[in-house]
Amino acid sequence: MTKKVIFVDVDGTLVNDDGLVPDSARTAITKARDNGHQVYLCTGRSKPELYESILSIGFDGIIGAGGGYVEVDEKIIYHKKVADEDVVHMVDFFNEKQLDFYLESNGGLFASQNLEAHLDKLIYGDVENDPIAREKKVNNPHPFMESLTYGETNLYRTDVNKACFLENKAVPFEEIKNEFSGKFEVMHCTVPIFGDDSGELMVPNIHKATAIELLLKYIGRNKKDTIGIGDGMNDAEMLTYCETGIAMGNAKEALKLLANEVTASVDEDGLYASFEKHGLL
């Protein structure tokens, strides 16, 4: 059997809504690599969001920031950053419109002024008045909350990969998309608790497929040996580019229509089932 090059999304594919990696997914990736296949993370997350619970599985490399960052065997082979003037534009716009957001860089995730309180409510509940919510925050903190840097007075950074904003029902998604037309690719976010009109601002003309193409050229492999698996619309280019595109059972319906096949959901061992079906184990 020809050894495959497999690209795995994170949120909704490798980890569930609670940020947990099913044991079956960990087993599948370990066995596939033991059998000589290569497995790469291919995610919208930037590197600081790839926690030890994920990286400890073991991967051959990382495509991060939705395609803006490529690393193979711990060597950076590509890194596209947001132009400084575009960072100023989006920070000013988000603040003016009272959109809570964070900037992603390889040096950290930098939160806007009110983001922590907003996320506390979404993740834990009413931490000010509900003792159960407060106990959850203290005793079982979400790793994403701990990965953010709070209190930065100047967010006009020069090392930004992309940005994420949370839903504000007073600001339609289309208004944000129109504001940054030609400057950013504005996509719906793939983290459900952020809200239906949450989103990501990415450098245009960069996506997971462009990064996969670059990575394949670097490692000297052919597209016909590729498998991509994901669940969100930021996986669309990956699934259509790879020889075999697999959508998770919990994937967006529009993505399922683009995929070659659909497996079970993340909590129903979908990643393991797809690896098993394709003889990777």
C-alpha positions in Angstrom: 0.0 0.0 0.0 1.2 3.5 -0.9 1.9 5.4 2.3 -0.5 8.3 2.7 -0.1 11.9 3.7 -3.0 12.8 6.0 -4.2 16.3 7.0 -6.3 16.5 10.2 -8.3 19.5 11.3 -8.4 20.2 15.1 -11.7 21.8 16.3 -14.6 19.4 15.6 -12.4 16.8 14.0 -9.6 15.9 16.4 -11.1 17.5 19.5 -14.7 17.8 20.6 -16.6 20.9 21.8 -15.0 20.4 25.3 -11.5 20.6 23.8 -10.9 16.9 24.5 -9.2 14.4 22.1 -11.1 11.1 22.1 -8.8 8.1 22.9 -9.8 6.5 19.6 -8.4 9.5 17.7 -5.1 9.5 19.5 -4.8 5.7 18.9 -5.7 6.1 15.2 -3.0 8.8 14.6 -0.3 6.8 16.5 -1.0 3.6 14.6 -1.1 5.3 11.2 2.3 6.9 11.8 3.7 3.6 13.2 2.6 2.1 9.8 4.6 4.7 7.9 1.9 7.2 7.0 2.5 10.9 7.6 0.0 12.8 9.7 -0.1 16.6 9.8 -2.3 19.0 11.8 -4.1 21.3 9.5 -5.9 23.9 11.6 -7.1 27.5 11.9 -5.4 27.6 15.2 -2.1 29.3 15.7 0.7 27.5 17.5 0.0 28.8 21.1 -3.5 27.1 20.8 -1.9 23.7 20.1 -1.7 22.5 23.7 0.4 19.6 25.0 -2.7 17.4 25.0 -2.8 17.7 21.2 0.9 17.8 20.3 1.7 14.9 22.6 -0.1 12.6 20.1 2.8 13.1 17.7 2.6 14.6 14.3 5.0 15.0 11.3 4.3 18.7 11.1 1.8 21.6 11.5 -0.2 23.7 9.1 -1.6 26.5 11.3 -3.3 29.9 11.1 -5.6 28.5 8.4 -2.7 28.0 6.0 -0.5 31.0 7.0 2.0 28.9 8.9 3.7 25.6 7.9 6.1 23.6 10.0 7.7 20.2 9.1 9.7 18.3 11.6 9.9 21.4 13.8 11.3 23.5 11.0 9.3 26.5 9.8 9.0 26.5 6.0 6.4 29.2 5.6 5.0 32.0 7.7 2.7 34.8 6.3 1.9 37.7 8.7 -0.7 40.4 8.5 0.5 43.8 7.3 1.0 46.3 10.1 -1.5 48.8 8.7 -4.1 46.1 8.4 -3.7 45.2 12.1 -4.4 48.8 13.0 -7.5 48.8 10.8 -9.0 45.8 12.4 -8.1 46.7 16.0 -9.7 50.1 15.5 -12.8 48.7 13.8 -13.4 46.0 16.5 -13.0 48.5 19.3 -15.4 51.0 17.6 -18.0 48.3 17.1 -17.5 46.8 20.5 -16.6 43.4 19.1 -14.6 41.2 21.5 -11.6 39.6 19.7 -8.1 38.2 20.0 -5.1 38.4 17.8 -3.1 35.3 17.0 0.6 35.2 16.7 3.2 32.5 17.3 4.2 34.5 20.4 0.8 34.3 22.0 -2.9 35.0 21.8 -3.7 38.6 22.7 -7.1 39.4 24.1 -9.1 42.6 23.7 -10.2 44.5 26.8 -13.6 42.8 27.4 -12.9 39.3 26.0 -12.1 37.6 29.2 -15.5 38.5 30.8 -17.3 37.5 27.6 -15.6 34.1 27.4 -16.1 33.5 31.1 -19.9 33.8 30.6 -19.8 31.5 27.5 -17.6 28.8 29.0 -18.4 28.8 32.7 -21.5 30.8 33.2 -22.2 33.8 35.6 -19.0 33.7 37.5 -19.9 36.8 39.4 -23.1 35.5 40.9 -23.2 31.7 40.4 -20.9 29.8 42.8 -21.0 26.7 40.6 -19.7 28.7 37.6 -17.1 30.3 39.8 -15.9 26.9 41.1 -15.7 25.6 37.5 -13.5 28.5 36.5 -11.2 28.1 39.5 -11.0 24.3 39.7 -11.4 23.3 36.0 -10.1 26.1 33.9 -10.4 25.7 30.1 -7.0 25.5 28.5 -8.0 28.1 25.9 -8.7 30.7 28.6 -5.2 30.0 30.1 -3.6 30.4 26.7 -4.8 34.0 26.3 -2.7 37.0 27.3 -4.9 39.7 28.9 -4.3 43.3 29.8 -2.2 44.4 26.7 -2.6 48.1 26.4 -1.3 48.2 22.8 -2.7 45.6 20.3 -1.1 47.2 17.3 1.2 44.2 17.0 3.6 43.4 14.2 3.6 39.6 14.5 -0.1 38.8 13.8 -1.1 35.7 11.9 -4.8 36.3 12.0 -7.6 37.4 14.3 -10.8 36.0 15.7 -13.9 37.9 16.8 -16.9 36.8 18.9 -20.5 37.4 17.8 -22.1 40.8 18.6 -25.7 40.6 17.4 -25.6 44.4 16.9 -23.0 44.0 14.2 -24.0 41.8 11.2 -21.4 39.4 9.9 -21.9 40.9 6.4 -21.0 44.4 7.7 -17.7 43.0 9.0 -17.1 41.1 5.7 -17.7 44.3 3.7 -15.5 46.4 6.0 -12.5 44.2 5.2 -13.2 43.3 1.6 -10.0 43.1 -0.3 -7.9 43.2 2.9 -8.9 40.0 4.6 -10.6 36.8 4.0 -13.5 36.9 6.5 -14.8 33.5 7.4 -17.3 32.2 10.0 -15.6 30.8 13.0 -15.6 27.1 13.6 -15.9 27.3 17.4 -19.7 27.0 18.2 -19.7 28.8 21.5 -18.3 32.0 19.8 -21.7 32.4 18.1 -23.0 31.9 14.6 -21.8 35.4 13.5 -18.3 35.0 15.0 -15.5 34.9 12.6 -11.9 34.9 11.6 -9.9 37.4 9.6 -7.2 35.8 7.5 -4.7 37.0 5.0 -6.4 36.7 1.6 -5.5 34.0 -1.0 -4.1 31.8 1.8 -6.0 28.7 2.9 -5.3 25.2 3.9 -5.0 23.9 0.3 -2.3 26.5 -0.6 -0.3 25.4 2.5 -0.8 21.7 1.7 0.5 22.2 -1.8 3.6 24.0 -0.5 4.2 21.3 2.1 3.9 18.5 -0.4 6.4 20.1 -2.7 8.8 20.5 0.3 8.6 16.8 1.3 8.5 15.6 -2.3 5.1 13.9 -2.1 2.2 13.7 -4.6 -1.3 15.0 -4.2 -2.7 11.6 -5.2 -1.5 10.2 -1.8 -3.3 12.8 0.3 -6.3 12.5 2.7 -7.9 15.5 4.3 -10.4 15.3 7.1 -12.4 18.2 8.7 -15.7 19.6 9.7 -15.8 23.4 9.1 -16.0 25.6 6.0 -12.4 26.6 6.5 -11.7 23.0 5.5 -13.5 23.3 2.2 -10.3 24.0 0.1 -8.5 21.2 1.9 -11.2 18.6 1.2 -11.5 19.5 -2.4 -7.8 19.7 -2.9 -6.9 16.4 -1.3 -7.3 13.1 -3.3 -9.7 12.0 -0.6 -11.7 14.6 1.3 -13.6 13.3 4.4 -16.2 15.3 6.3 -16.9 14.5 10.0 -20.5 13.5 10.9 -20.8 16.8 12.8 -19.5 18.8 9.8 -21.4 21.7 8.2 -23.9 20.4 5.7 -22.2 22.5 2.9 -18.9 20.8 3.6 -20.5 17.3 3.5 -21.6 18.1 0.0 -18.0 18.9 -1.1 -16.5 15.8 0.5 -15.9 12.4 -1.1 -17.3 10.8 2.0 -18.7 11.4 5.4 -17.6 9.6 8.6 -19.1 9.6 12.1 -18.9 12.6 14.4 -15.9 13.4 16.6 -17.6 12.0 19.7 -18.6 8.8 17.8 -15.0 8.0 16.9 -15.3 9.3 13.4 -11.6 9.9 12.9 -10.7 6.4 13.9 -13.5 5.0 11.7 -12.1 6.9 8.6 -8.5 5.8 9.3 -9.7 2.2 9.6 -11.8 2.4 6.4 -8.8 3.5 4.4 -6.5 0.8 5.8 -4.2 3.2 7.7 -4.3 1.1 10.9 
